[in-house]
């Protein structure tokens, strides 16, 4: 097998780290092979209690020619069959693998870290966990390993798949998950807060004017927290913009009316008669601020 093209590219000015590390790994594997046949190498590795197939060894060197990383098992087998330093060979493999993998989203320039909002449902919490995991660029097994044994692989896979059935993750589990993802106390607090809201169940619908306004403020804060993750809204034409402005003006008039009420008037509104209760609640809900 001719490795000259790979080594030539690795020596050129401006060669990428991936090319250089793949070339270093290829040179080491070719030294391990020497003039021996793949059949002899496979037999020697098997004798040394590391069984490997002849085709696996062929594919390993072919992968390097094509700019891909071979399997770790094949690298170890080549090193063991030659009596070489397996630990050093595995280090070369690890460095080459890291150099050829794309940057995880959280390390890319201009990336805005994901921040969970005020999640209130099981599906929302599951989605938040998956978004945090996706930012790491790690597989489920790698994330479990990064937790230092605090996250069991089976449990992690189950909870990333669905939270619809069974108990919710404990607060300690959510904190350990946050640490494994490389995030701080603010994210842990958001996840544990979501767990508490889910366990407490949905709140009753807003009825009194003050409650309506308070909940609108909460939704506005949630919208601000997740705004970087939302796509930019489409530009409106003149007619749609006018409709939008009219709705905003109507909402502002209603908000100003609520703000202008005296304490006595607020007390009167918060003690409605049975005949007008439903109409008042419906009227107030129509003027809730939009949070998107």
C-alpha positions as CSV (number, residue, x, y, z in Angstrom):
1,X,0.0,0.0,0.0
2,X,1.4,3.3,-1.0
3,X,1.2,5.9,1.8
4,X,3.3,8.6,0.1
5,X,0.4,10.8,-0.9
6,X,-0.8,11.0,2.7
7,X,2.7,11.7,4.1
8,X,3.3,14.3,1.4
9,X,0.1,16.2,2.2
10,X,0.9,16.1,5.9
11,X,4.3,17.7,5.2
12,X,2.9,20.5,3.2
13,X,2.6,24.0,4.6
14,X,-0.9,24.7,5.9
15,X,-1.8,21.0,6.4
16,X,-4.7,20.7,8.7
17,X,-4.3,19.0,12.1
18,X,-6.5,16.1,10.9
19,X,-4.2,15.4,8.0
20,X,-1.1,15.6,10.2
21,X,-2.5,13.2,12.9
22,X,-3.9,10.7,10.4
23,X,-0.4,10.7,8.7
24,X,1.3,10.1,12.1
25,X,-1.1,7.2,12.8
26,X,-0.6,5.7,9.4
27,X,3.2,5.9,9.6
28,X,3.0,4.0,13.0
29,X,0.7,1.3,11.6
30,X,2.9,0.8,8.6
31,X,5.9,0.3,10.9
32,X,3.9,-2.2,12.9
33,X,3.1,-4.1,9.7
34,X,6.5,-4.1,8.2
35,X,6.9,-6.8,5.5
36,X,4.5,-9.2,7.1
37,X,1.3,-10.4,5.5
38,X,-2.1,-9.6,7.0
39,X,-2.7,-13.3,7.6
40,X,0.5,-13.5,9.7
41,X,-0.4,-10.4,11.7
42,X,-3.9,-11.7,12.4
43,X,-2.5,-15.1,13.5
44,X,0.1,-13.4,15.8
45,X,-2.5,-11.1,17.4
46,X,-4.9,-14.0,18.0
47,X,-2.0,-15.9,19.7
48,X,-1.6,-12.9,21.9
49,X,-5.3,-13.0,23.0
50,X,-6.5,-10.2,20.8
51,X,-8.4,-11.9,17.9
52,X,-8.7,-9.9,14.7
53,X,-9.6,-10.7,11.2
54,X,-7.4,-10.3,8.1
55,X,-10.0,-8.1,6.4
56,X,-10.3,-5.9,9.5
57,X,-6.6,-5.1,9.3
58,X,-6.8,-4.4,5.5
59,X,-9.7,-2.0,6.1
60,X,-7.8,-0.2,8.8
61,X,-5.0,0.8,6.5
62,X,-7.4,1.5,3.7
63,X,-9.4,3.8,5.9
64,X,-6.3,5.9,6.5
65,X,-5.6,6.2,2.8
66,X,-9.2,7.6,2.4
67,X,-8.8,10.1,5.3
68,X,-10.8,8.1,7.8
69,X,-9.9,6.8,11.3
70,X,-9.6,3.0,11.6
71,X,-11.1,1.1,14.6
72,X,-9.2,1.1,17.9
73,X,-9.3,-2.7,17.9
74,X,-7.4,-2.9,14.7
75,X,-4.8,-0.4,15.9
76,X,-4.2,-2.4,19.1
77,X,-4.0,-5.6,17.2
78,X,-1.3,-4.3,14.8
79,X,0.7,-2.9,17.8
80,X,0.4,-6.2,19.8
81,X,1.4,-8.4,16.9
82,X,4.5,-6.3,16.4
83,X,5.4,-6.2,20.1
84,X,5.1,-2.4,20.0
85,X,3.8,0.0,22.7
86,X,0.0,-0.5,22.6
87,X,-0.6,2.5,24.9
88,X,1.3,4.8,22.5
89,X,-0.6,3.4,19.5
90,X,-3.9,4.0,21.3
91,X,-2.8,7.6,22.1
92,X,-2.1,8.2,18.4
93,X,-5.5,6.8,17.5
94,X,-7.3,9.0,20.1
95,X,-5.5,12.2,18.9
96,X,-6.4,11.4,15.2
97,X,-10.0,10.7,16.1
98,X,-10.4,14.0,18.0
99,X,-8.7,15.9,15.1
100,X,-11.1,14.5,12.5
101,X,-14.3,15.0,14.5
102,X,-16.2,18.2,13.9
103,X,-16.4,20.7,16.7
104,X,-19.4,20.2,19.0
105,X,-22.0,23.0,18.7
106,X,-21.0,24.7,22.0
107,X,-17.4,25.2,20.7
108,X,-18.3,26.7,17.3
109,X,-17.7,30.4,16.8
110,X,-20.8,32.6,17.4
111,X,-22.8,29.8,19.1
112,X,-25.3,30.9,21.7
113,X,-25.5,28.3,24.6
114,X,-29.0,26.8,25.0
115,X,-30.8,27.9,28.2
116,X,-33.9,25.9,29.2
117,X,-37.0,28.1,29.7
118,X,-39.8,27.6,32.2
119,X,-40.5,24.0,31.2
120,X,-43.8,22.6,32.6
121,X,-44.3,19.3,30.8
122,X,-42.5,15.9,30.7
123,X,-42.0,16.2,26.9
124,X,-40.5,19.7,27.4
125,X,-38.0,18.5,30.0
126,X,-37.0,15.6,27.7
127,X,-36.5,18.0,24.8
128,X,-34.3,20.3,27.0
129,X,-32.1,17.3,28.1
130,X,-31.6,16.3,24.4
131,X,-30.7,19.9,23.4
132,X,-28.1,20.1,26.2
133,X,-26.7,16.8,25.1
134,X,-26.6,17.8,21.5
135,X,-24.5,20.8,22.4
136,X,-21.7,18.6,23.8
137,X,-21.3,16.6,20.6
138,X,-21.0,13.4,22.7
139,X,-22.8,10.2,22.3
140,X,-25.0,8.9,25.1
141,X,-22.2,6.4,26.2
142,X,-19.5,9.1,26.1
143,X,-21.7,11.5,28.1
144,X,-22.3,8.8,30.7
145,X,-18.5,8.2,30.9
146,X,-17.9,12.0,31.2
147,X,-20.1,12.0,34.3
148,X,-17.6,9.9,36.2
149,X,-20.1,7.1,36.8
150,X,-22.9,9.3,38.2
151,X,-25.1,8.7,35.1
152,X,-25.8,5.0,34.3
153,X,-25.8,4.5,30.5
154,X,-29.1,2.6,30.4
155,X,-30.9,5.1,32.5
156,X,-29.5,8.0,30.4
157,X,-30.6,6.5,27.2
158,X,-34.1,5.8,28.6
159,X,-34.6,9.4,29.8
160,X,-33.3,10.9,26.6
161,X,-35.7,8.8,24.7
162,X,-38.9,9.7,26.7
163,X,-40.0,10.9,30.1
164,X,-43.7,10.0,29.5
165,X,-43.7,7.0,31.7
166,X,-42.2,6.3,35.1
167,X,-40.8,8.6,37.7
168,X,-39.1,11.9,36.8
169,X,-35.3,12.2,37.2
170,X,-34.3,13.3,40.7
171,X,-32.8,16.7,41.3
172,X,-29.4,15.1,41.9
173,X,-29.6,13.3,38.6
174,X,-30.4,16.5,36.7
175,X,-27.5,18.3,38.5
176,X,-25.1,15.5,37.5
177,X,-26.4,15.6,33.9
178,X,-25.8,19.3,33.8
179,X,-22.2,18.9,35.1
180,X,-21.5,16.1,32.5
181,X,-22.7,18.5,29.8
182,X,-20.2,21.1,31.0
183,X,-22.9,23.7,32.1
184,X,-23.2,25.7,35.2
185,X,-25.6,26.1,38.2
186,X,-28.0,28.3,36.2
187,X,-28.9,25.4,33.9
188,X,-29.1,23.0,36.8
189,X,-31.5,25.4,38.5
190,X,-33.6,25.6,35.3
191,X,-33.9,21.8,35.1
192,X,-34.7,21.2,38.7
193,X,-37.2,24.1,38.6
194,X,-38.9,22.3,35.6
195,X,-39.1,19.1,37.6
196,X,-40.8,20.9,40.5
197,X,-43.3,22.6,38.1
198,X,-44.2,19.2,36.5
199,X,-44.7,17.6,39.9
200,X,-46.9,20.4,41.1
201,X,-49.2,20.0,38.1
202,X,-50.7,22.6,35.8
203,X,-51.8,25.9,37.4
204,X,-55.5,26.8,37.2
205,X,-56.4,29.3,34.5
206,X,-55.8,33.0,35.3
207,X,-58.9,34.8,36.4
208,X,-58.2,38.0,38.4
209,X,-56.6,40.9,36.5
210,X,-53.4,40.9,38.7
211,X,-52.9,37.2,38.1
212,X,-53.4,37.7,34.3
213,X,-50.7,40.4,34.3
214,X,-48.3,38.4,36.5
215,X,-48.5,35.4,34.2
216,X,-48.1,37.6,31.2
217,X,-44.9,38.9,32.7
218,X,-43.7,35.4,33.3
219,X,-44.3,34.4,29.7
220,X,-42.5,37.5,28.5
221,X,-39.4,36.6,30.6
222,X,-39.5,33.1,29.2
223,X,-39.7,34.4,25.7
224,X,-36.7,36.7,26.3
225,X,-34.7,33.7,27.6
226,X,-35.3,31.6,24.6
227,X,-35.3,34.3,22.0
228,X,-31.8,33.6,20.6
229,X,-33.0,30.1,19.7
230,X,-36.0,31.3,17.8
231,X,-35.8,32.0,14.1
232,X,-36.3,35.6,13.0
233,X,-40.0,36.4,12.2
234,X,-40.8,37.1,8.6
235,X,-41.1,40.7,7.5
236,X,-44.7,41.9,7.1
237,X,-46.1,43.7,4.1
238,X,-47.8,47.0,4.6
239,X,-51.3,45.6,5.2
240,X,-50.2,42.9,7.7
241,X,-48.0,45.5,9.5
242,X,-51.0,47.7,9.9
243,X,-53.1,44.9,11.3
244,X,-50.2,44.0,13.7
245,X,-50.0,47.7,14.8
246,X,-53.7,47.9,15.4
247,X,-53.7,44.8,17.6
248,X,-50.7,46.1,19.5
249,X,-52.5,49.5,20.1
250,X,-55.6,47.7,21.3
251,X,-53.6,45.6,23.7
252,X,-51.8,48.7,25.0
253,X,-55.1,50.5,25.6
254,X,-56.3,47.5,27.6
255,X,-53.0,47.4,29.6
256,X,-53.3,51.1,30.3
257,X,-56.8,50.7,31.5
258,X,-55.7,48.0,34.0
259,X,-52.9,50.2,35.2
260,X,-55.2,53.1,35.7
261,X,-57.6,51.2,38.0
262,X,-57.7,52.3,41.6
263,X,-57.3,49.8,44.5
264,X,-61.0,49.9,45.1
265,X,-61.8,49.3,41.4
266,X,-59.4,46.3,41.4
267,X,-61.1,44.9,44.5
268,X,-64.4,45.2,42.8
269,X,-63.2,43.4,39.7
270,X,-61.7,40.6,41.8
271,X,-65.1,39.9,43.4
272,X,-67.3,39.4,40.3
273,X,-70.8,38.2,40.4
274,X,-71.6,34.7,39.1
275,X,-73.3,36.1,36.0
276,X,-70.3,38.1,34.8
277,X,-67.4,35.9,35.9
278,X,-66.9,34.1,32.6
279,X,-67.2,37.3,30.5
280,X,-64.6,39.2,32.5
281,X,-62.1,36.3,32.4
282,X,-62.6,35.9,28.6
283,X,-62.2,39.7,28.1
284,X,-58.9,39.9,30.0
285,X,-57.4,36.8,28.3
286,X,-58.0,38.4,24.9
287,X,-55.6,41.2,25.9
288,X,-52.7,39.1,27.2
289,X,-49.4,40.3,25.8
290,X,-48.0,38.2,23.1
291,X,-44.6,36.7,24.1
292,X,-43.3,35.6,20.7
